[in-house]
């Protein structure tokens, strides 16, 4: 990772290993749109520089290094963030001149069903003072769009296919929108209708009331409800 200012190289750094057996590969190797970005992430006059790397692997991970210029110290400071399986896209808040990162919550993978069956609520991260802050609740339009999509999938699956992975993310979206009671009613209705009983007697992920209890605990633990 190199950054030049006025023809002088002020950053020259190799990315660290993200784990004991993962070598970070420049994201250009997997043809991402923005392996290196110079972009305004906060209200300071200086743009930030973002370097994206990939760990390799079937699912994981996109790791980003964000550099911001500290004028007082005359140097770049950096932080890193793991966007896990899905990476991110830049989004711009209405009325602002800076961008945020929009990704998806990887923690729902394998939690209530297989990874490919799972749904993942959106996450939005703001960059402030050298760190990323979860700002998802400040972007209700993104959450509402995800909720509409998940509602269609849930209705199509109800009574015919396993709804547990999709329902988990749908209830999480309701909580993000300040509609915890609506999410809990949806959960109770799915239990009453028998949607939480998988036809193949799945023993890997919880069923029926055990599913309800686990989802409620998970949403509390992860800060959704």
N, CA and C atoms as a LAMMPS dump frame, in Angstrom:
ITEM: TIMESTEP
0
ITEM: NUMBER OF ATOMS
675
ITEM: BOX BOUNDS ff ff ff
-5.0000000000000000e+02 5.0000000000000000e+02
-5.0000000000000000e+02 5.0000000000000000e+02
-5.0000000000000000e+02 5.0000000000000000e+02
ITEM: ATOMS id mol type element x y z
1 1 1 N 0.864 -1.175 0
2 1 2 C 0 0 0
3 1 3 C 0.902 1.227 0
4 2 1 N 0.741 2.063 -1.012
5 2 2 C 1.556 3.262 -1.134
6 2 3 C 0.661 4.476 -1.35
7 3 1 N 1.016 5.568 -0.681
8 3 2 C 0.333 6.839 -0.882
9 3 3 C 1.406 7.905 -1.071
10 4 1 N 1.215 8.734 -2.094
11 4 2 C 2.143 9.834 -2.385
12 4 3 C 1.432 11.168 -2.161
13 5 1 N 2.144 12.114 -1.59
14 5 2 C 1.674 13.493 -1.443
15 5 3 C 2.743 14.418 -1.994
16 6 1 N 2.35 15.242 -2.944
17 6 2 C 3.287 16.203 -3.554
18 6 3 C 4.556 15.508 -4.044
19 7 1 N 4.389 14.322 -4.615
20 7 2 C 5.522 13.594 -5.159
21 7 3 C 6.351 12.849 -4.139
22 8 1 N 5.969 12.906 -2.877
23 8 2 C 6.736 12.223 -1.821
24 8 3 C 5.926 11.044 -1.298
25 9 1 N 6.574 9.893 -1.214
26 9 2 C 5.885 8.708 -0.704
27 9 3 C 5.81 8.789 0.819
28 10 1 N 4.57 8.839 1.322
29 10 2 C 4.379 8.99 2.766
30 10 3 C 3.81 7.718 3.409
31 11 1 N 3.332 6.785 2.591
32 11 2 C 2.894 5.473 3.094
33 11 3 C 3.513 4.41 2.208
34 12 1 N 4.131 3.435 2.832
35 12 2 C 4.705 2.287 2.112
36 12 3 C 4.616 1.103 3.059
37 13 1 N 3.551 0.337 2.941
38 13 2 C 3.244 -0.667 3.957
39 13 3 C 2.676 -1.935 3.326
40 14 1 N 3.125 -3.052 3.821
41 14 2 C 2.523 -4.329 3.414
42 14 3 C 1.351 -4.641 4.33
43 15 1 N 0.255 -5.159 3.784
44 15 2 C -0.864 -5.519 4.666
45 15 3 C -0.493 -6.707 5.542
46 16 1 N -0.924 -6.711 6.791
47 16 2 C -0.64 -7.855 7.665
48 16 3 C -1.482 -9.058 7.267
49 17 1 N -1.114 -10.217 7.764
50 17 2 C -1.961 -11.399 7.564
51 17 3 C -3.248 -11.208 8.338
52 18 1 N -4.358 -11.592 7.714
53 18 2 C -5.637 -11.438 8.397
54 18 3 C -5.91 -12.591 9.35
55 19 1 N -5.224 -13.706 9.157
56 19 2 C -5.326 -14.836 10.08
57 19 3 C -4.061 -15.662 9.9
58 20 1 N -3.93 -16.727 10.663
59 20 2 C -2.695 -17.488 10.648
60 20 3 C -2.359 -18.127 9.318
61 21 1 N -3.364 -18.336 8.472
62 21 2 C -3.125 -19.028 7.204
63 21 3 C -3.66 -18.255 5.997
64 22 1 N -4.021 -16.991 6.182
65 22 2 C -4.601 -16.205 5.084
66 22 3 C -3.643 -15.116 4.637
67 23 1 N -3.204 -15.175 3.398
68 23 2 C -2.445 -14.084 2.807
69 23 3 C -3.402 -13.18 2.052
70 24 1 N -3.336 -11.895 2.319
71 24 2 C -4.235 -10.962 1.653
72 24 3 C -3.807 -10.736 0.206
73 25 1 N -4.789 -10.812 -0.688
74 25 2 C -4.57 -10.654 -2.12
75 25 3 C -5.207 -9.332 -2.537
76 26 1 N -4.548 -8.509 -3.354
77 26 2 C -5.2 -7.284 -3.817
78 26 3 C -6.553 -7.584 -4.455
79 27 1 N -7.546 -6.798 -4.098
80 27 2 C -8.904 -7.083 -4.572
81 27 3 C -9.016 -7.014 -6.077
82 28 1 N -8.059 -6.361 -6.754
83 28 2 C -8.08 -6.345 -8.218
84 28 3 C -8.029 -7.761 -8.788
85 29 1 N -7.479 -8.694 -8.019
86 29 2 C -7.368 -10.077 -8.49
87 29 3 C -8.731 -10.723 -8.668
88 30 1 N -9.756 -10.228 -7.95
89 30 2 C -11.117 -10.775 -8.112
90 30 3 C -12.018 -9.75 -8.802
91 31 1 N -11.386 -8.776 -9.458
92 31 2 C -12.082 -7.827 -10.34
93 31 3 C -13.145 -7.007 -9.608
94 32 1 N -12.826 -6.582 -8.391
95 32 2 C -13.717 -5.652 -7.721
96 32 3 C -13.655 -4.289 -8.405
97 33 1 N -14.723 -3.538 -8.255
98 33 2 C -14.776 -2.243 -8.925
99 33 3 C -13.8 -1.242 -8.316
100 34 1 N -13.508 -1.37 -7.034
101 34 2 C -12.722 -0.34 -6.366
102 34 3 C -11.641 -0.963 -5.469
103 35 1 N -10.592 -1.576 -6.045
104 35 2 C -9.521 -2.102 -5.195
105 35 3 C -8.776 -1.003 -4.455
106 36 1 N -8.728 0.195 -5.037
107 36 2 C -8.173 1.373 -4.356
108 36 3 C -9.119 2.535 -4.615
109 37 1 N -9.5 3.246 -3.551
110 37 2 C -10.421 4.384 -3.691
111 37 3 C -9.862 5.579 -2.944
112 38 1 N -9.946 6.73 -3.56
113 38 2 C -9.677 8.004 -2.893
114 38 3 C -11.025 8.699 -2.802
115 39 1 N -11.551 8.831 -1.585
116 39 2 C -12.962 9.198 -1.437
117 39 3 C -13.169 9.952 -0.134
118 40 1 N -14.169 10.809 -0.107
119 40 2 C -14.475 11.597 1.088
120 40 3 C -15.408 10.796 1.993
121 41 1 N -14.913 10.407 3.171
122 41 2 C -15.691 9.588 4.089
123 41 3 C -16.189 10.364 5.309
124 42 1 N -15.688 11.58 5.506
125 42 2 C -16.163 12.39 6.633
126 42 3 C -16.13 13.857 6.226
127 43 1 N -16.344 14.743 7.194
128 43 2 C -16.45 16.156 6.877
129 43 3 C -15.128 16.894 6.801
130 44 1 N -14.012 16.204 6.943
131 44 2 C -12.716 16.876 6.877
132 44 3 C -12.404 17.258 5.425
133 45 1 N -11.515 18.237 5.224
134 45 2 C -11.198 18.636 3.84
135 45 3 C -10.388 17.605 3.082
136 46 1 N -9.723 16.695 3.797
137 46 2 C -8.886 15.682 3.161
138 46 3 C -9.691 14.427 2.834
139 47 1 N -9.569 13.897 1.633
140 47 2 C -10.208 12.602 1.346
141 47 3 C -9.446 11.471 2.03
142 48 1 N -10.13 10.348 2.184
143 48 2 C -9.503 9.138 2.712
144 48 3 C -9.073 8.246 1.542
145 49 1 N -8.159 7.323 1.842
146 49 2 C -7.693 6.361 0.849
147 49 3 C -8.042 4.967 1.366
148 50 1 N -8.733 4.185 0.54
149 50 2 C -9.191 2.853 0.938
150 50 3 C -8.545 1.809 0.035
151 51 1 N -7.877 0.845 0.661
152 51 2 C -7.288 -0.288 -0.055
153 51 3 C -8.089 -1.537 0.301
154 52 1 N -8.52 -2.295 -0.712
155 52 2 C -9.312 -3.508 -0.494
156 52 3 C -8.489 -4.742 -0.823
157 53 1 N -8.601 -5.753 0.057
158 53 2 C -7.901 -7.022 -0.121
159 53 3 C -8.859 -8.181 0.108
160 54 1 N -8.525 -9.285 -0.485
161 54 2 C -9.316 -10.512 -0.371
162 54 3 C -8.468 -11.587 0.292
163 55 1 N -9.104 -12.38 1.173
164 55 2 C -8.371 -13.43 1.88
165 55 3 C -8.323 -14.747 1.102
166 56 1 N -9.173 -14.867 0.059
167 56 2 C -9.354 -16.177 -0.557
168 56 3 C -10.33 -16.998 0.27
169 57 1 N -10.765 -18.119 -0.273
170 57 2 C -11.7 -18.973 0.454
171 57 3 C -13.07 -18.984 -0.187
172 58 1 N -13.854 -19.975 0.188
173 58 2 C -15.17 -20.16 -0.417
174 58 3 C -16.114 -19.007 -0.08
175 59 1 N -16.044 -18.486 1.137
176 59 2 C -16.944 -17.419 1.546
177 59 3 C -16.203 -16.127 1.866
178 60 1 N -15.15 -16.206 2.627
179 60 2 C -14.558 -15.026 3.242
180 60 3 C -13.304 -14.585 2.494
181 61 1 N -12.862 -13.441 2.63
182 61 2 C -13.362 -12.234 3.254
183 61 3 C -12.795 -11.046 2.493
184 62 1 N -13.474 -9.913 2.533
185 62 2 C -12.941 -8.675 1.984
186 62 3 C -12.511 -7.793 3.153
187 63 1 N -11.228 -7.476 3.203
188 63 2 C -10.654 -6.67 4.284
189 63 3 C -10.212 -5.334 3.701
190 64 1 N -10.629 -4.24 4.331
191 64 2 C -10.311 -2.897 3.843
192 64 3 C -9.434 -2.164 4.847
193 65 1 N -8.466 -1.432 4.307
194 65 2 C -7.599 -0.565 5.106
195 65 3 C -7.897 0.879 4.716
196 66 1 N -8.252 1.686 5.707
197 66 2 C -8.67 3.065 5.476
198 66 3 C -7.614 3.992 6.065
199 67 1 N -7.076 4.88 5.227
200 67 2 C -6.046 5.829 5.655
201 67 3 C -6.625 7.241 5.649
202 68 1 N -6.41 7.958 6.76
203 68 2 C -6.816 9.367 6.828
204 68 3 C -5.605 10.215 7.208
205 69 1 N -5.557 11.418 6.643
206 69 2 C -4.421 12.312 6.84
207 69 3 C -4.574 13.089 8.144
208 70 1 N -3.58 12.963 9.041
209 70 2 C -3.522 13.723 10.28
210 70 3 C -2.579 14.892 10.049
211 71 1 N -3.16 16.067 9.797
212 71 2 C -2.331 17.223 9.447
213 71 3 C -1.409 17.628 10.585
214 72 1 N -1.907 17.521 11.837
215 72 2 C -1.083 17.908 12.977
216 72 3 C 0.159 17.051 13.121
217 73 1 N 0.001 15.753 12.877
218 73 2 C 1.138 14.841 12.988
219 73 3 C 1.916 14.73 11.69
220 74 1 N 1.344 15.244 10.589
221 74 2 C 2.019 15.171 9.3
222 74 3 C 2.171 13.752 8.791
223 75 1 N 1.142 12.932 9.023
224 75 2 C 1.235 11.526 8.626
225 75 3 C -0.169 10.951 8.423
226 76 1 N -0.228 9.803 7.748
227 76 2 C -1.478 9.07 7.589
228 76 3 C -1.654 8.095 8.748
229 77 1 N -2.858 8.047 9.265
230 77 2 C -3.235 7.043 10.255
231 77 3 C -4.197 6.067 9.575
232 78 1 N -4.239 4.851 10.067
233 78 2 C -5.04 3.84 9.372
234 78 3 C -5.857 3.007 10.337
235 79 1 N -6.934 2.464 9.802
236 79 2 C -7.732 1.476 10.508
237 79 3 C -8.13 0.422 9.497
238 80 1 N -8.51 -0.751 9.961
239 80 2 C -8.942 -1.795 9.036
240 80 3 C -10.295 -2.337 9.464
241 81 1 N -11.018 -2.857 8.487
242 81 2 C -12.346 -3.413 8.757
243 81 3 C -12.566 -4.621 7.863
244 82 1 N -13.119 -5.675 8.443
245 82 2 C -13.432 -6.886 7.698
246 82 3 C -14.899 -6.857 7.297
247 83 1 N -15.165 -6.792 5.992
248 83 2 C -16.535 -6.816 5.486
249 83 3 C -16.995 -8.242 5.17
250 84 1 N -16.184 -9.206 5.529
251 84 2 C -16.514 -10.625 5.443
252 84 3 C -16.943 -11.04 4.037
253 85 1 N -17.989 -11.835 3.937
254 85 2 C -18.308 -12.529 2.686
255 85 3 C -18.742 -11.608 1.55
256 86 1 N -19.37 -10.492 1.866
257 86 2 C -20.112 -9.755 0.844
258 86 3 C -19.466 -8.449 0.409
259 87 1 N -18.399 -8.044 1.084
260 87 2 C -17.805 -6.777 0.718
261 87 3 C -18.744 -5.618 1.014
262 88 1 N -18.682 -4.58 0.193
263 88 2 C -19.478 -3.389 0.442
264 88 3 C -19.644 -2.608 -0.852
265 89 1 N -20.478 -1.588 -0.779
266 89 2 C -20.558 -0.575 -1.833
267 89 3 C -20.59 0.782 -1.152
268 90 1 N -20.131 1.811 -1.83
269 90 2 C -20.2 3.161 -1.287
270 90 3 C -21.594 3.734 -1.516
271 91 1 N -22.133 4.377 -0.492
272 91 2 C -23.412 5.064 -0.629
273 91 3 C -23.247 6.48 -0.089
274 92 1 N -24.021 7.395 -0.624
275 92 2 C -23.946 8.797 -0.222
276 92 3 C -25.25 9.185 0.439
277 93 1 N -25.135 9.739 1.626
278 93 2 C -26.336 10.17 2.337
279 93 3 C -26.902 11.419 1.687
280 94 1 N -28.213 11.52 1.685
281 94 2 C -28.877 12.68 1.098
282 94 3 C -28.453 13.953 1.834
283 95 1 N -28.043 14.939 1.06
284 95 2 C -27.674 16.224 1.64
285 95 3 C -26.271 16.302 2.187
286 96 1 N -25.468 15.238 2.037
287 96 2 C -24.093 15.25 2.548
288 96 3 C -23.108 15.197 1.392
289 97 1 N -21.859 15.461 1.716
290 97 2 C -20.81 15.42 0.705
291 97 3 C -19.848 14.264 0.923
292 98 1 N -20.222 13.326 1.796
293 98 2 C -19.33 12.201 2.038
294 98 3 C -20.086 10.879 1.93
295 99 1 N -19.313 9.828 1.858
296 99 2 C -19.852 8.498 1.585
297 99 3 C -19.735 7.597 2.813
298 100 1 N -20.566 6.567 2.839
299 100 2 C -20.509 5.511 3.848
300 100 3 C -20.359 4.169 3.145
301 101 1 N -20.098 3.131 3.926
302 101 2 C -19.974 1.777 3.419
303 101 3 C -21.276 1.024 3.677
304 102 1 N -21.821 0.392 2.658
305 102 2 C -22.989 -0.464 2.873
306 102 3 C -22.642 -1.904 2.571
307 103 1 N -22.769 -2.751 3.598
308 103 2 C -22.521 -4.176 3.45
309 103 3 C -23.719 -4.963 3.955
310 104 1 N -23.483 -6.19 4.378
311 104 2 C -24.543 -7.075 4.85
312 104 3 C -24.037 -7.849 6.055
313 105 1 N -24.932 -8.196 6.943
314 105 2 C -24.55 -8.798 8.219
315 105 3 C -24.27 -10.296 8.053
316 106 1 N -22.992 -10.626 7.983
317 106 2 C -22.546 -12.006 7.76
318 106 3 C -22.923 -12.933 8.912
319 107 1 N -23.254 -12.39 10.082
320 107 2 C -23.503 -13.225 11.261
321 107 3 C -24.731 -14.11 11.11
322 108 1 N -25.597 -13.824 10.124
323 108 2 C -26.787 -14.646 9.911
324 108 3 C -26.463 -15.916 9.119
325 109 1 N -25.274 -15.997 8.538
326 109 2 C -24.9 -17.187 7.783
327 109 3 C -24.765 -18.409 8.664
328 110 1 N -25.387 -19.496 8.285
329 110 2 C -25.361 -20.769 9.014
330 110 3 C -26.063 -20.707 10.374
331 111 1 N -26.629 -19.58 10.74
332 111 2 C -27.216 -19.452 12.073
333 111 3 C -28.58 -20.128 12.153
334 112 1 N -29.381 -19.978 11.092
335 112 2 C -30.73 -20.548 11.108
336 112 3 C -30.998 -21.411 9.887
337 113 1 N -29.98 -21.691 9.125
338 113 2 C -30.096 -22.525 7.932
339 113 3 C -28.773 -22.523 7.19
340 114 1 N -28.706 -23.228 6.082
341 114 2 C -27.469 -23.295 5.312
342 114 3 C -27.093 -21.91 4.803
343 115 1 N -25.833 -21.728 4.451
344 115 2 C -25.374 -20.4 4.037
345 115 3 C -26.132 -19.928 2.799
346 116 1 N -26.268 -20.795 1.809
347 116 2 C -26.963 -20.419 0.58
348 116 3 C -28.44 -20.168 0.787
349 117 1 N -29.005 -20.728 1.871
350 117 2 C -30.432 -20.513 2.172
351 117 3 C -30.655 -19.22 2.947
352 118 1 N -29.606 -18.679 3.527
353 118 2 C -29.745 -17.59 4.486
354 118 3 C -29.985 -16.254 3.796
355 119 1 N -30.552 -15.337 4.562
356 119 2 C -30.709 -13.943 4.147
357 119 3 C -29.928 -13.081 5.122
358 120 1 N -29.452 -11.932 4.639
359 120 2 C -28.523 -11.129 5.419
360 120 3 C -28.997 -9.677 5.451
361 121 1 N -29.357 -9.158 6.626
362 121 2 C -29.814 -7.768 6.707
363 121 3 C -28.711 -6.802 6.284
364 122 1 N -29.086 -5.648 5.749
365 122 2 C -28.076 -4.664 5.35
366 122 3 C -27.417 -4.034 6.571
367 123 1 N -26.188 -3.618 6.387
368 123 2 C -25.474 -2.842 7.394
369 123 3 C -24.858 -1.621 6.723
370 124 1 N -24.881 -0.491 7.411
371 124 2 C -24.236 0.723 6.918
372 124 3 C -23.239 1.185 7.968
373 125 1 N -22.027 1.481 7.492
374 125 2 C -20.951 1.907 8.383
375 125 3 C -20.491 3.306 8.001
376 126 1 N -20.467 4.205 8.983
377 126 2 C -19.909 5.54 8.797
378 126 3 C -18.484 5.578 9.34
379 127 1 N -17.646 6.294 8.632
380 127 2 C -16.264 6.481 9.083
381 127 3 C -16.173 7.794 9.842
382 128 1 N -15.782 7.707 11.109
383 128 2 C -15.651 8.892 11.936
384 128 3 C -14.435 8.761 12.852
385 129 1 N -13.559 9.73 12.8
386 129 2 C -12.41 9.843 13.694
387 129 3 C -11.642 8.518 13.749
388 130 1 N -11.345 7.988 12.604
389 130 2 C -10.5 6.802 12.529
390 130 3 C -11.164 5.489 12.859
391 131 1 N -12.489 5.432 12.922
392 131 2 C -13.164 4.159 13.17
393 131 3 C -14.493 4.112 12.435
394 132 1 N -15.02 2.892 12.282
395 132 2 C -16.301 2.702 11.614
396 132 3 C -17.396 2.54 12.662
397 133 1 N -18.488 3.25 12.452
398 133 2 C -19.621 3.232 13.376
399 133 3 C -20.84 2.697 12.644
400 134 1 N -21.555 1.769 13.274
401 134 2 C -22.768 1.21 12.676
402 134 3 C -23.845 2.294 12.627
403 135 1 N -24.256 2.661 11.415
404 135 2 C -25.252 3.717 11.23
405 135 3 C -26.46 3.205 10.459
406 136 1 N -26.718 1.917 10.518
407 136 2 C -27.763 1.316 9.694
408 136 3 C -29.127 1.949 9.942
409 137 1 N -29.441 2.241 11.192
410 137 2 C -30.765 2.808 11.506
411 137 3 C -30.959 4.204 10.929
412 138 1 N -29.895 4.847 10.504
413 138 2 C -30.008 6.172 9.882
414 138 3 C -30.32 6.082 8.393
415 139 1 N -30.431 4.869 7.869
416 139 2 C -30.716 4.657 6.444
417 139 3 C -31.948 3.758 6.3
418 140 1 N -33.124 4.22 6.766
419 140 2 C -34.31 3.364 6.729
420 140 3 C -34.726 2.958 5.321
421 141 1 N -34.41 3.769 4.316
422 141 2 C -34.784 3.409 2.95
423 141 3 C -34.123 2.121 2.503
424 142 1 N -32.868 1.925 2.866
425 142 2 C -32.147 0.693 2.509
426 142 3 C -32.776 -0.498 3.213
427 143 1 N -33.098 -0.314 4.495
428 143 2 C -33.7 -1.412 5.267
429 143 3 C -35.091 -1.749 4.734
430 144 1 N -35.871 -0.727 4.389
431 144 2 C -37.227 -0.976 3.873
432 144 3 C -37.182 -1.734 2.546
433 145 1 N -36.222 -1.394 1.699
434 145 2 C -36.101 -2.114 0.423
435 145 3 C -35.77 -3.581 0.671
436 146 1 N -34.9 -3.852 1.64
437 146 2 C -34.566 -5.237 1.97
438 146 3 C -35.778 -5.953 2.56
439 147 1 N -36.525 -5.257 3.402
440 147 2 C -37.725 -5.869 3.998
441 147 3 C -38.736 -6.247 2.923
442 148 1 N -38.943 -5.368 1.927
443 148 2 C -39.886 -5.698 0.852
444 148 3 C -39.453 -6.962 0.116
445 149 1 N -38.167 -7.068 -0.166
446 149 2 C -37.658 -8.243 -0.871
447 149 3 C -37.864 -9.503 -0.031
448 150 1 N -37.548 -9.436 1.251
449 150 2 C -37.671 -10.608 2.114
450 150 3 C -39.133 -10.996 2.339
451 151 1 N -40.023 -10.015 2.381
452 151 2 C -41.448 -10.331 2.523
453 151 3 C -41.945 -11.157 1.342
454 152 1 N -41.517 -10.794 0.134
455 152 2 C -41.933 -11.566 -1.042
456 152 3 C -41.43 -13.006 -0.947
457 153 1 N -40.161 -13.164 -0.565
458 153 2 C -39.598 -14.514 -0.456
459 153 3 C -40.329 -15.298 0.627
460 154 1 N -40.566 -14.655 1.757
461 154 2 C -41.232 -15.321 2.876
462 154 3 C -42.641 -15.781 2.482
463 155 1 N -43.388 -14.917 1.811
464 155 2 C -44.758 -15.288 1.409
465 155 3 C -44.747 -16.425 0.405
466 156 1 N -43.773 -16.434 -0.489
467 156 2 C -43.705 -17.506 -1.48
468 156 3 C -43.328 -18.845 -0.849
469 157 1 N -42.536 -18.786 0.211
470 157 2 C -42.095 -20.029 0.852
471 157 3 C -43.063 -20.544 1.902
472 158 1 N -43.871 -19.645 2.484
473 158 2 C -44.711 -20.014 3.62
474 158 3 C -45.555 -21.256 3.379
475 159 1 N -45.337 -22.262 4.214
476 159 2 C -46.089 -23.505 4.109
477 159 3 C -45.601 -24.448 3.03
478 160 1 N -44.656 -24.012 2.176
479 160 2 C -44.177 -24.861 1.074
480 160 3 C -42.681 -25.152 1.162
481 161 1 N -41.92 -24.277 1.789
482 161 2 C -40.471 -24.455 1.89
483 161 3 C -40.005 -23.848 3.211
484 162 1 N -38.775 -24.092 3.548
485 162 2 C -38.226 -23.654 4.825
486 162 3 C -38.113 -22.123 4.861
487 163 1 N -38.801 -21.497 5.808
488 163 2 C -38.772 -20.036 5.914
489 163 3 C -37.801 -19.552 6.985
490 164 1 N -37.222 -20.46 7.769
491 164 2 C -36.464 -20.034 8.954
492 164 3 C -35.313 -19.067 8.651
493 165 1 N -34.46 -19.317 7.641
494 165 2 C -33.357 -18.383 7.4
495 165 3 C -33.837 -17.004 6.956
496 166 1 N -34.872 -16.968 6.114
497 166 2 C -35.39 -15.687 5.619
498 166 3 C -36.134 -14.94 6.718
499 167 1 N -36.906 -15.663 7.512
500 167 2 C -37.671 -15.031 8.583
501 167 3 C -36.743 -14.347 9.585
502 168 1 N -35.605 -14.937 9.873
503 168 2 C -34.663 -14.344 10.828
504 168 3 C -34.235 -12.956 10.375
505 169 1 N -33.866 -12.819 9.101
506 169 2 C -33.436 -11.517 8.582
507 169 3 C -34.612 -10.553 8.477
508 170 1 N -35.79 -11.065 8.163
509 170 2 C -36.978 -10.207 8.052
510 170 3 C -37.331 -9.603 9.409
511 171 1 N -37.301 -10.402 10.462
512 171 2 C -37.573 -9.88 11.811
513 171 3 C -36.495 -8.871 12.21
514 172 1 N -35.238 -9.137 11.831
515 172 2 C -34.157 -8.187 12.112
516 172 3 C -34.419 -6.848 11.431
517 173 1 N -34.885 -6.875 10.187
518 173 2 C -35.222 -5.629 9.482
519 173 3 C -36.32 -4.858 10.22
520 174 1 N -37.327 -5.568 10.685
521 174 2 C -38.397 -4.899 11.428
522 174 3 C -37.833 -4.213 12.676
523 175 1 N -36.923 -4.877 13.353
524 175 2 C -36.312 -4.275 14.547
525 175 3 C -35.495 -3.047 14.182
526 176 1 N -34.76 -3.112 13.079
527 176 2 C -33.975 -1.953 12.642
528 176 3 C -34.861 -0.745 12.363
529 177 1 N -36.087 -1.009 11.92
530 177 2 C -37.029 0.069 11.602
531 177 3 C -37.843 0.515 12.813
532 178 1 N -37.477 0.01 13.99
533 178 2 C -38.202 0.386 15.202
534 178 3 C -39.535 -0.305 15.343
535 179 1 N -39.698 -1.446 14.67
536 179 2 C -40.968 -2.177 14.666
537 179 3 C -40.775 -3.558 15.314
538 180 1 N -40.203 -3.549 16.502
539 180 2 C -39.943 -4.817 17.187
540 180 3 C -41.232 -5.605 17.405
541 181 1 N -42.301 -4.939 17.811
542 181 2 C -43.569 -5.641 18.081
543 181 3 C -44.092 -6.321 16.821
544 182 1 N -43.974 -5.637 15.678
545 182 2 C -44.416 -6.24 14.418
546 182 3 C -43.569 -7.462 14.085
547 183 1 N -42.274 -7.381 14.341
548 183 2 C -41.402 -8.524 14.082
549 183 3 C -41.738 -9.716 14.956
550 184 1 N -42.038 -9.447 16.245
551 184 2 C -42.383 -10.541 17.154
552 184 3 C -43.735 -11.157 16.787
553 185 1 N -44.682 -10.314 16.324
554 185 2 C -45.974 -10.865 15.882
555 185 3 C -45.784 -11.763 14.667
556 186 1 N -44.944 -11.358 13.764
557 186 2 C -44.67 -12.172 12.581
558 186 3 C -44.061 -13.503 12.985
559 187 1 N -43.163 -13.467 13.942
560 187 2 C -42.524 -14.684 14.437
561 187 3 C -43.542 -15.611 15.094
562 188 1 N -44.396 -15.049 15.934
563 188 2 C -45.416 -15.863 16.607
564 188 3 C -46.406 -16.443 15.601
565 189 1 N -46.761 -15.669 14.57
566 189 2 C -47.689 -16.154 13.553
567 189 3 C -47.071 -17.308 12.763
568 190 1 N -45.803 -17.198 12.445
569 190 2 C -45.123 -18.293 11.729
570 190 3 C -45.133 -19.563 12.561
571 191 1 N -44.946 -19.424 13.871
572 191 2 C -45.001 -20.588 14.762
573 191 3 C -46.406 -21.175 14.781
574 192 1 N -47.42 -20.319 14.897
575 192 2 C -48.808 -20.782 14.965
576 192 3 C -49.222 -21.5 13.679
577 193 1 N -48.746 -21.022 12.53
578 193 2 C -49.116 -21.627 11.254
579 193 3 C -48.31 -22.89 10.93
580 194 1 N -47.332 -23.193 11.752
581 194 2 C -46.528 -24.394 11.51
582 194 3 C -45.408 -24.197 10.511
583 195 1 N -45.082 -22.93 10.175
584 195 2 C -44.029 -22.673 9.201
585 195 3 C -42.641 -23.045 9.721
586 196 1 N -42.501 -23.156 11.032
587 196 2 C -41.177 -23.385 11.616
588 196 3 C -40.884 -24.857 11.831
589 197 1 N -41.759 -25.71 11.301
590 197 2 C -41.501 -27.16 11.313
591 197 3 C -41.02 -27.543 9.924
592 198 1 N -39.763 -27.94 9.822
593 198 2 C -39.223 -28.292 8.504
594 198 3 C -39.693 -29.69 8.12
595 199 1 N -40.101 -29.904 6.869
596 199 2 C -40.66 -31.211 6.488
597 199 3 C -39.674 -32.362 6.569
598 200 1 N -38.37 -32.068 6.515
599 200 2 C -37.391 -33.149 6.554
600 200 3 C -36.859 -33.408 7.957
601 201 1 N -37.534 -32.833 8.947
602 201 2 C -37.125 -33.038 10.343
603 201 3 C -35.663 -32.676 10.543
604 202 1 N -35.319 -31.494 10.109
605 202 2 C -33.956 -30.987 10.219
606 202 3 C -33.508 -30.993 11.682
607 203 1 N -32.361 -31.581 11.965
608 203 2 C -31.845 -31.613 13.332
609 203 3 C -30.626 -30.718 13.506
610 204 1 N -30.221 -30.008 12.442
611 204 2 C -29.039 -29.152 12.528
612 204 3 C -29.404 -27.791 13.116
613 205 1 N -30.494 -27.186 12.621
614 205 2 C -30.919 -25.87 13.088
615 205 3 C -32.23 -25.998 13.837
616 206 1 N -32.478 -25.098 14.801
617 206 2 C -33.637 -25.262 15.689
618 206 3 C -34.97 -25.146 14.956
619 207 1 N -35.951 -25.833 15.494
620 207 2 C -37.303 -25.859 14.954
621 207 3 C -38.291 -25.264 15.961
622 208 1 N -39.43 -24.848 15.459
623 208 2 C -40.587 -24.456 16.265
624 208 3 C -40.202 -23.499 17.4
625 209 1 N -40.582 -23.825 18.641
626 209 2 C -40.348 -22.905 19.757
627 209 3 C -38.865 -22.708 20.035
628 210 1 N -38.061 -23.746 19.799
629 210 2 C -36.61 -23.597 19.99
630 210 3 C -36.048 -22.549 19.028
631 211 1 N -36.583 -22.511 17.816
632 211 2 C -36.174 -21.497 16.84
633 211 3 C -36.544 -20.102 17.337
634 212 1 N -37.767 -19.95 17.832
635 212 2 C -38.218 -18.651 18.322
636 212 3 C -37.315 -18.151 19.44
637 213 1 N -37.007 -19.017 20.394
638 213 2 C -36.164 -18.629 21.52
639 213 3 C -34.756 -18.264 21.045
640 214 1 N -34.21 -19.06 20.14
641 214 2 C -32.853 -18.784 19.672
642 214 3 C -32.797 -17.475 18.888
643 215 1 N -33.787 -17.229 18.038
644 215 2 C -33.784 -16 17.254
645 215 3 C -33.912 -14.78 18.161
646 216 1 N -34.788 -14.844 19.14
647 216 2 C -34.938 -13.705 20.048
648 216 3 C -33.643 -13.423 20.794
649 217 1 N -32.975 -14.472 21.285
650 217 2 C -31.693 -14.282 21.98
651 217 3 C -30.651 -13.7 21.043
652 218 1 N -30.614 -14.214 19.819
653 218 2 C -29.631 -13.747 18.837
654 218 3 C -29.834 -12.273 18.507
655 219 1 N -31.083 -11.86 18.318
656 219 2 C -31.365 -10.467 17.973
657 219 3 C -31.041 -9.528 19.132
658 220 1 N -31.241 -9.986 20.364
659 220 2 C -30.845 -9.171 21.516
660 220 3 C -29.319 -9.071 21.589
661 221 1 N -28.646 -10.203 21.424
662 221 2 C -27.188 -10.244 21.548
663 221 3 C -26.509 -9.385 20.492
664 222 1 N -27.056 -9.354 19.288
665 222 2 C -26.444 -8.6 18.195
666 222 3 C -26.946 -7.162 18.098
667 223 1 N -27.831 -6.744 19.02
668 223 2 C -28.248 -5.353 19.085
669 223 3 C -29.391 -4.972 18.18
670 224 1 N -30.066 -5.933 17.578
671 224 2 C -31.184 -5.601 16.705
672 224 3 C -32.42 -5.22 17.509
673 225 1 N -32.711 -5.986 18.529
674 225 2 C -33.919 -5.746 19.352
675 225 3 C -33.505 -5.58 20.807
